[in-house]
Amino acid sequence: MGVKVKLFSSLREHREEEVCTKECSFEPTGSDTVEQAVEALHVNKDDIKIVLVNGRDADLSTPIKDGDTVSVFPPTGGM
């Protein structure tokens, strides 16, 4: 099943050579966090402003498990 990672706005840009652009999959190995998932998908964590796990506010240290959905957003105007 894995973890579904949704990338928004500028986090999708310049990902033509990557495995995914909009919605990615990450296979957790146990005690994984959001940070481990975005690093595995080659997303620069410094470019992330907002993180949601299953629609709830989270951060890079939030644990994730099989079946979760992680949404990551970059800073937007005024942030």
Backbone atoms as SQL, in Angstrom:
CREATE TABLE atoms (id INTEGER PRIMARY KEY, chain TEXT, resi INTEGER, resn TEXT, atom TEXT, x REAL, y REAL, z REAL);
INSERT INTO atoms VALUES
  (1, 'A', 1, 'MET', 'N', 0.833, -1.191, 0.000),
  (2, 'A', 1, 'MET', 'CA', 0.000, 0.000, 0.000),
  (3, 'A', 1, 'MET', 'C', 0.872, 1.247, 0.000),
  (4, 'A', 2, 'GLY', 'N', 1.729, 1.420, 0.975),
  (5, 'A', 2, 'GLY', 'CA', 2.648, 2.547, 1.023),
  (6, 'A', 2, 'GLY', 'C', 2.024, 3.831, 1.520),
  (7, 'A', 3, 'VAL', 'N', 2.823, 4.872, 1.482),
  (8, 'A', 3, 'VAL', 'CA', 2.405, 6.219, 1.860),
  (9, 'A', 3, 'VAL', 'C', 2.270, 7.024, 0.577),
  (10, 'A', 4, 'LYS', 'N', 1.157, 7.718, 0.436),
  (11, 'A', 4, 'LYS', 'CA', 0.941, 8.586, -0.711),
  (12, 'A', 4, 'LYS', 'C', 1.460, 9.970, -0.340),
  (13, 'A', 5, 'VAL', 'N', 2.363, 10.520, -1.166),
  (14, 'A', 5, 'VAL', 'CA', 2.917, 11.852, -0.916),
  (15, 'A', 5, 'VAL', 'C', 2.468, 12.758, -2.058),
  (16, 'A', 6, 'LYS', 'N', 1.726, 13.806, -1.711),
  (17, 'A', 6, 'LYS', 'CA', 1.223, 14.748, -2.709),
  (18, 'A', 6, 'LYS', 'C', 2.074, 16.016, -2.662),
  (19, 'A', 7, 'LEU', 'N', 2.601, 16.407, -3.805),
  (20, 'A', 7, 'LEU', 'CA', 3.430, 17.607, -3.920),
  (21, 'A', 7, 'LEU', 'C', 2.606, 18.721, -4.562),
  (22, 'A', 8, 'PHE', 'N', 2.748, 19.926, -4.058),
  (23, 'A', 8, 'PHE', 'CA', 1.969, 21.051, -4.554),
  (24, 'A', 8, 'PHE', 'C', 2.861, 22.178, -5.051),
  (25, 'A', 9, 'SER', 'N', 2.324, 22.923, -5.990),
  (26, 'A', 9, 'SER', 'CA', 2.910, 24.148, -6.528),
  (27, 'A', 9, 'SER', 'C', 4.354, 23.952, -6.992),
  (28, 'A', 10, 'SER', 'N', 5.254, 24.789, -6.510),
  (29, 'A', 10, 'SER', 'CA', 6.639, 24.762, -6.996),
  (30, 'A', 10, 'SER', 'C', 7.383, 23.473, -6.627),
  (31, 'A', 11, 'LEU', 'N', 6.867, 22.688, -5.695),
  (32, 'A', 11, 'LEU', 'CA', 7.521, 21.418, -5.357),
  (33, 'A', 11, 'LEU', 'C', 7.405, 20.417, -6.494),
  (34, 'A', 12, 'ARG', 'N', 6.490, 20.662, -7.422),
  (35, 'A', 12, 'ARG', 'CA', 6.321, 19.804, -8.602),
  (36, 'A', 12, 'ARG', 'C', 7.271, 20.189, -9.734),
  (37, 'A', 13, 'GLU', 'N', 7.735, 21.426, -9.721),
  (38, 'A', 13, 'GLU', 'CA', 8.535, 21.937, -10.829),
  (39, 'A', 13, 'GLU', 'C', 9.880, 21.227, -10.941),
  (40, 'A', 14, 'HIS', 'N', 10.352, 21.104, -12.156),
  (41, 'A', 14, 'HIS', 'CA', 11.671, 20.547, -12.463),
  (42, 'A', 14, 'HIS', 'C', 11.834, 19.109, -11.966),
  (43, 'A', 15, 'ARG', 'N', 10.758, 18.348, -11.991),
  (44, 'A', 15, 'ARG', 'CA', 10.817, 16.952, -11.537),
  (45, 'A', 15, 'ARG', 'C', 10.701, 15.985, -12.707),
  (46, 'A', 16, 'GLU', 'N', 10.953, 16.446, -13.924),
  (47, 'A', 16, 'GLU', 'CA', 10.803, 15.592, -15.094),
  (48, 'A', 16, 'GLU', 'C', 11.640, 14.328, -15.004),
  (49, 'A', 17, 'GLU', 'N', 12.814, 14.421, -14.398),
  (50, 'A', 17, 'GLU', 'CA', 13.702, 13.264, -14.287),
  (51, 'A', 17, 'GLU', 'C', 13.397, 12.398, -13.069),
  (52, 'A', 18, 'GLU', 'N', 12.517, 12.871, -12.218),
  (53, 'A', 18, 'GLU', 'CA', 12.165, 12.116, -11.019),
  (54, 'A', 18, 'GLU', 'C', 11.104, 11.073, -11.356),
  (55, 'A', 19, 'VAL', 'N', 10.879, 10.180, -10.445),
  (56, 'A', 19, 'VAL', 'CA', 9.913, 9.114, -10.640),
  (57, 'A', 19, 'VAL', 'C', 8.486, 9.659, -10.680),
  (58, 'A', 20, 'CYS', 'N', 8.218, 10.713, -9.957),
  (59, 'A', 20, 'CYS', 'CA', 6.867, 11.253, -9.884),
  (60, 'A', 20, 'CYS', 'C', 6.907, 12.777, -9.909),
  (61, 'A', 21, 'THR', 'N', 5.768, 13.373, -10.216),
  (62, 'A', 21, 'THR', 'CA', 5.701, 14.834, -10.225),
  (63, 'A', 21, 'THR', 'C', 4.637, 15.353, -9.267),
  (64, 'A', 22, 'LYS', 'N', 3.448, 14.803, -9.308),
  (65, 'A', 22, 'LYS', 'CA', 2.347, 15.317, -8.490),
  (66, 'A', 22, 'LYS', 'C', 2.064, 14.435, -7.276),
  (67, 'A', 23, 'GLU', 'N', 1.884, 13.157, -7.521),
  (68, 'A', 23, 'GLU', 'CA', 1.568, 12.237, -6.445),
  (69, 'A', 23, 'GLU', 'C', 2.588, 11.106, -6.464),
  (70, 'A', 24, 'CYS', 'N', 3.264, 10.921, -5.357),
  (71, 'A', 24, 'CYS', 'CA', 4.354, 9.958, -5.270),
  (72, 'A', 24, 'CYS', 'C', 4.014, 8.881, -4.255),
  (73, 'A', 25, 'SER', 'N', 4.771, 7.808, -4.297),
  (74, 'A', 25, 'SER', 'CA', 4.590, 6.731, -3.345),
  (75, 'A', 25, 'SER', 'C', 5.884, 6.516, -2.578),
  (76, 'A', 26, 'PHE', 'N', 5.749, 6.272, -1.286),
  (77, 'A', 26, 'PHE', 'CA', 6.894, 6.008, -0.420),
  (78, 'A', 26, 'PHE', 'C', 6.567, 4.759, 0.393),
  (79, 'A', 27, 'GLU', 'N', 7.492, 3.821, 0.409),
  (80, 'A', 27, 'GLU', 'CA', 7.285, 2.595, 1.176),
  (81, 'A', 27, 'GLU', 'C', 7.957, 2.718, 2.541),
  (82, 'A', 28, 'PRO', 'N', 7.170, 2.864, 3.607),
  (83, 'A', 28, 'PRO', 'CA', 7.763, 2.981, 4.942),
  (84, 'A', 28, 'PRO', 'C', 8.394, 1.658, 5.378),
  (85, 'A', 29, 'THR', 'N', 9.444, 1.782, 6.179),
  (86, 'A', 29, 'THR', 'CA', 10.156, 0.593, 6.644),
  (87, 'A', 29, 'THR', 'C', 10.010, 0.363, 8.140),
  (88, 'A', 30, 'GLY', 'N', 9.227, 1.171, 8.792),
  (89, 'A', 30, 'GLY', 'CA', 9.054, 1.000, 10.231),
  (90, 'A', 30, 'GLY', 'C', 8.747, 2.324, 10.889),
  (91, 'A', 31, 'SER', 'N', 9.746, 2.934, 11.499),
  (92, 'A', 31, 'SER', 'CA', 9.543, 4.190, 12.228),
  (93, 'A', 31, 'SER', 'C', 9.939, 5.383, 11.362),
  (94, 'A', 32, 'ASP', 'N', 9.348, 5.485, 10.178),
  (95, 'A', 32, 'ASP', 'CA', 9.676, 6.575, 9.260),
  (96, 'A', 32, 'ASP', 'C', 8.930, 7.853, 9.626),
  (97, 'A', 33, 'THR', 'N', 9.486, 8.971, 9.166),
  (98, 'A', 33, 'THR', 'CA', 8.877, 10.280, 9.377),
  (99, 'A', 33, 'THR', 'C', 8.628, 10.945, 8.035),
  (100, 'A', 34, 'VAL', 'N', 7.908, 12.050, 8.063),
  (101, 'A', 34, 'VAL', 'CA', 7.678, 12.825, 6.849),
  (102, 'A', 34, 'VAL', 'C', 9.015, 13.217, 6.227),
  (103, 'A', 35, 'GLU', 'N', 9.969, 13.618, 7.041),
  (104, 'A', 35, 'GLU', 'CA', 11.277, 14.037, 6.535),
  (105, 'A', 35, 'GLU', 'C', 11.947, 12.931, 5.722),
  (106, 'A', 36, 'GLN', 'N', 11.886, 11.713, 6.192),
  (107, 'A', 36, 'GLN', 'CA', 12.488, 10.600, 5.457),
  (108, 'A', 36, 'GLN', 'C', 11.785, 10.377, 4.115),
  (109, 'A', 37, 'ALA', 'N', 10.486, 10.555, 4.089),
  (110, 'A', 37, 'ALA', 'CA', 9.737, 10.370, 2.844),
  (111, 'A', 37, 'ALA', 'C', 10.108, 11.437, 1.820),
  (112, 'A', 38, 'VAL', 'N', 10.151, 12.708, 2.228),
  (113, 'A', 38, 'VAL', 'CA', 10.452, 13.767, 1.254),
  (114, 'A', 38, 'VAL', 'C', 11.907, 13.685, 0.794),
  (115, 'A', 39, 'GLU', 'N', 12.811, 13.280, 1.676),
  (116, 'A', 39, 'GLU', 'CA', 14.207, 13.106, 1.262),
  (117, 'A', 39, 'GLU', 'C', 14.335, 11.969, 0.244),
  (118, 'A', 40, 'ALA', 'N', 13.606, 10.884, 0.461),
  (119, 'A', 40, 'ALA', 'CA', 13.644, 9.759, -0.472),
  (120, 'A', 40, 'ALA', 'C', 13.107, 10.147, -1.846),
  (121, 'A', 41, 'LEU', 'N', 12.225, 11.141, -1.866),
  (122, 'A', 41, 'LEU', 'CA', 11.636, 11.613, -3.121),
  (123, 'A', 41, 'LEU', 'C', 12.390, 12.807, -3.693),
  (124, 'A', 42, 'HIS', 'N', 13.542, 13.106, -3.114),
  (125, 'A', 42, 'HIS', 'CA', 14.417, 14.198, -3.569),
  (126, 'A', 42, 'HIS', 'C', 13.746, 15.567, -3.529),
  (127, 'A', 43, 'VAL', 'N', 12.954, 15.790, -2.499),
  (128, 'A', 43, 'VAL', 'CA', 12.340, 17.101, -2.276),
  (129, 'A', 43, 'VAL', 'C', 13.190, 17.810, -1.233),
  (130, 'A', 44, 'ASN', 'N', 13.609, 19.025, -1.537),
  (131, 'A', 44, 'ASN', 'CA', 14.425, 19.798, -0.609),
  (132, 'A', 44, 'ASN', 'C', 13.554, 20.234, 0.571),
  (133, 'A', 45, 'LYS', 'N', 13.878, 19.762, 1.770),
  (134, 'A', 45, 'LYS', 'CA', 13.042, 20.072, 2.930),
  (135, 'A', 45, 'LYS', 'C', 13.028, 21.560, 3.260),
  (136, 'A', 46, 'ASP', 'N', 14.032, 22.301, 2.808),
  (137, 'A', 46, 'ASP', 'CA', 14.042, 23.749, 3.039),
  (138, 'A', 46, 'ASP', 'C', 12.991, 24.463, 2.192),
  (139, 'A', 47, 'ASP', 'N', 12.466, 23.785, 1.169),
  (140, 'A', 47, 'ASP', 'CA', 11.442, 24.354, 0.302),
  (141, 'A', 47, 'ASP', 'C', 10.027, 24.079, 0.802),
  (142, 'A', 48, 'ILE', 'N', 9.902, 23.392, 1.936),
  (143, 'A', 48, 'ILE', 'CA', 8.592, 23.000, 2.463),
  (144, 'A', 48, 'ILE', 'C', 8.174, 23.952, 3.585),
  (145, 'A', 49, 'LYS', 'N', 6.947, 24.454, 3.480),
  (146, 'A', 49, 'LYS', 'CA', 6.407, 25.356, 4.504),
  (147, 'A', 49, 'LYS', 'C', 5.279, 24.696, 5.299),
  (148, 'A', 50, 'ILE', 'N', 4.402, 23.963, 4.617),
  (149, 'A', 50, 'ILE', 'CA', 3.234, 23.352, 5.261),
  (150, 'A', 50, 'ILE', 'C', 3.250, 21.853, 4.995),
  (151, 'A', 51, 'VAL', 'N', 2.965, 21.084, 6.057),
  (152, 'A', 51, 'VAL', 'CA', 2.876, 19.625, 5.944),
  (153, 'A', 51, 'VAL', 'C', 1.556, 19.181, 6.572),
  (154, 'A', 52, 'LEU', 'N', 0.858, 18.321, 5.864),
  (155, 'A', 52, 'LEU', 'CA', -0.349, 17.695, 6.400),
  (156, 'A', 52, 'LEU', 'C', -0.180, 16.187, 6.307),
  (157, 'A', 53, 'VAL', 'N', -0.598, 15.472, 7.332),
  (158, 'A', 53, 'VAL', 'CA', -0.643, 14.015, 7.293),
  (159, 'A', 53, 'VAL', 'C', -2.098, 13.631, 7.519),
  (160, 'A', 54, 'ASN', 'N', -2.668, 12.979, 6.527),
  (161, 'A', 54, 'ASN', 'CA', -4.079, 12.599, 6.562),
  (162, 'A', 54, 'ASN', 'C', -4.978, 13.816, 6.816),
  (163, 'A', 55, 'GLY', 'N', -4.604, 14.956, 6.224),
  (164, 'A', 55, 'GLY', 'CA', -5.407, 16.172, 6.323),
  (165, 'A', 55, 'GLY', 'C', -5.234, 16.964, 7.602),
  (166, 'A', 56, 'ARG', 'N', -4.319, 16.532, 8.451),
  (167, 'A', 56, 'ARG', 'CA', -4.101, 17.230, 9.728),
  (168, 'A', 56, 'ARG', 'C', -2.716, 17.865, 9.754),
  (169, 'A', 57, 'ASP', 'N', -2.622, 19.001, 10.427),
  (170, 'A', 57, 'ASP', 'CA', -1.367, 19.733, 10.526),
  (171, 'A', 57, 'ASP', 'C', -0.275, 18.820, 11.085),
  (172, 'A', 58, 'ALA', 'N', 0.906, 18.895, 10.461),
  (173, 'A', 58, 'ALA', 'CA', 2.028, 18.053, 10.872),
  (174, 'A', 58, 'ALA', 'C', 3.319, 18.811, 10.598),
  (175, 'A', 59, 'ASP', 'N', 4.450, 18.159, 10.847),
  (176, 'A', 59, 'ASP', 'CA', 5.749, 18.733, 10.502),
  (177, 'A', 59, 'ASP', 'C', 6.657, 17.606, 10.023),
  (178, 'A', 60, 'LEU', 'N', 7.891, 17.949, 9.718),
  (179, 'A', 60, 'LEU', 'CA', 8.801, 16.956, 9.148),
  (180, 'A', 60, 'LEU', 'C', 9.103, 15.797, 10.100),
  (181, 'A', 61, 'SER', 'N', 8.950, 16.011, 11.392),
  (182, 'A', 61, 'SER', 'CA', 9.254, 14.952, 12.354),
  (183, 'A', 61, 'SER', 'C', 8.054, 14.049, 12.655),
  (184, 'A', 62, 'THR', 'N', 6.931, 14.305, 12.021),
  (185, 'A', 62, 'THR', 'CA', 5.730, 13.508, 12.260),
  (186, 'A', 62, 'THR', 'C', 5.917, 12.082, 11.731),
  (187, 'A', 63, 'PRO', 'N', 5.639, 11.079, 12.568),
  (188, 'A', 63, 'PRO', 'CA', 5.741, 9.690, 12.114),
  (189, 'A', 63, 'PRO', 'C', 4.673, 9.388, 11.057),
  (190, 'A', 64, 'ILE', 'N', 5.028, 8.528, 10.102),
  (191, 'A', 64, 'ILE', 'CA', 4.077, 8.097, 9.081),
  (192, 'A', 64, 'ILE', 'C', 4.062, 6.581, 9.023),
  (193, 'A', 65, 'LYS', 'N', 2.933, 6.056, 8.542),
  (194, 'A', 65, 'LYS', 'CA', 2.789, 4.604, 8.451),
  (195, 'A', 65, 'LYS', 'C', 2.067, 4.255, 7.162),
  (196, 'A', 66, 'ASP', 'N', 2.103, 3.004, 6.829),
  (197, 'A', 66, 'ASP', 'CA', 1.462, 2.490, 5.639),
  (198, 'A', 66, 'ASP', 'C', 0.005, 2.958, 5.582),
  (199, 'A', 67, 'GLY', 'N', -0.413, 3.477, 4.432),
  (200, 'A', 67, 'GLY', 'CA', -1.784, 3.950, 4.247),
  (201, 'A', 67, 'GLY', 'C', -1.976, 5.437, 4.468),
  (202, 'A', 68, 'ASP', 'N', -0.983, 6.130, 5.017),
  (203, 'A', 68, 'ASP', 'CA', -1.085, 7.573, 5.250),
  (204, 'A', 68, 'ASP', 'C', -0.999, 8.349, 3.936),
  (205, 'A', 69, 'THR', 'N', -1.554, 9.565, 3.961),
  (206, 'A', 69, 'THR', 'CA', -1.391, 10.511, 2.868),
  (207, 'A', 69, 'THR', 'C', -0.695, 11.740, 3.415),
  (208, 'A', 70, 'VAL', 'N', 0.441, 12.090, 2.809),
  (209, 'A', 70, 'VAL', 'CA', 1.224, 13.256, 3.212),
  (210, 'A', 70, 'VAL', 'C', 1.101, 14.301, 2.111),
  (211, 'A', 71, 'SER', 'N', 0.732, 15.524, 2.480),
  (212, 'A', 71, 'SER', 'CA', 0.649, 16.639, 1.534),
  (213, 'A', 71, 'SER', 'C', 1.689, 17.669, 1.935),
  (214, 'A', 72, 'VAL', 'N', 2.518, 18.088, 0.983),
  (215, 'A', 72, 'VAL', 'CA', 3.563, 19.063, 1.297),
  (216, 'A', 72, 'VAL', 'C', 3.412, 20.268, 0.360),
  (217, 'A', 73, 'PHE', 'N', 3.511, 21.453, 0.967),
  (218, 'A', 73, 'PHE', 'CA', 3.328, 22.714, 0.248),
  (219, 'A', 73, 'PHE', 'C', 4.529, 23.621, 0.456),
  (220, 'A', 74, 'PRO', 'N', 4.911, 24.361, -0.572),
  (221, 'A', 74, 'PRO', 'CA', 5.975, 25.354, -0.420),
  (222, 'A', 74, 'PRO', 'C', 5.399, 26.639, 0.167),
  (223, 'A', 75, 'PRO', 'N', 6.252, 27.597, 0.532),
  (224, 'A', 75, 'PRO', 'CA', 5.736, 28.902, 0.940),
  (225, 'A', 75, 'PRO', 'C', 4.977, 29.523, -0.229),
  (226, 'A', 76, 'THR', 'N', 3.928, 30.236, 0.067),
  (227, 'A', 76, 'THR', 'CA', 3.187, 30.938, -0.971),
  (228, 'A', 76, 'THR', 'C', 3.223, 32.424, -0.673),
  (229, 'A', 77, 'GLY', 'N', 2.705, 33.229, -1.550),
  (230, 'A', 77, 'GLY', 'CA', 2.736, 34.678, -1.365),
  (231, 'A', 77, 'GLY', 'C', 2.314, 35.091, 0.037),
  (232, 'A', 78, 'GLY', 'N', 3.143, 35.908, 0.689),
  (233, 'A', 78, 'GLY', 'CA', 2.850, 36.410, 2.013),
  (234, 'A', 78, 'GLY', 'C', 3.240, 35.486, 3.141),
  (235, 'A', 79, 'MET', 'N', 3.828, 34.319, 2.844),
  (236, 'A', 79, 'MET', 'CA', 4.198, 33.382, 3.920),
  (237, 'A', 79, 'MET', 'C', 5.663, 33.510, 4.248);
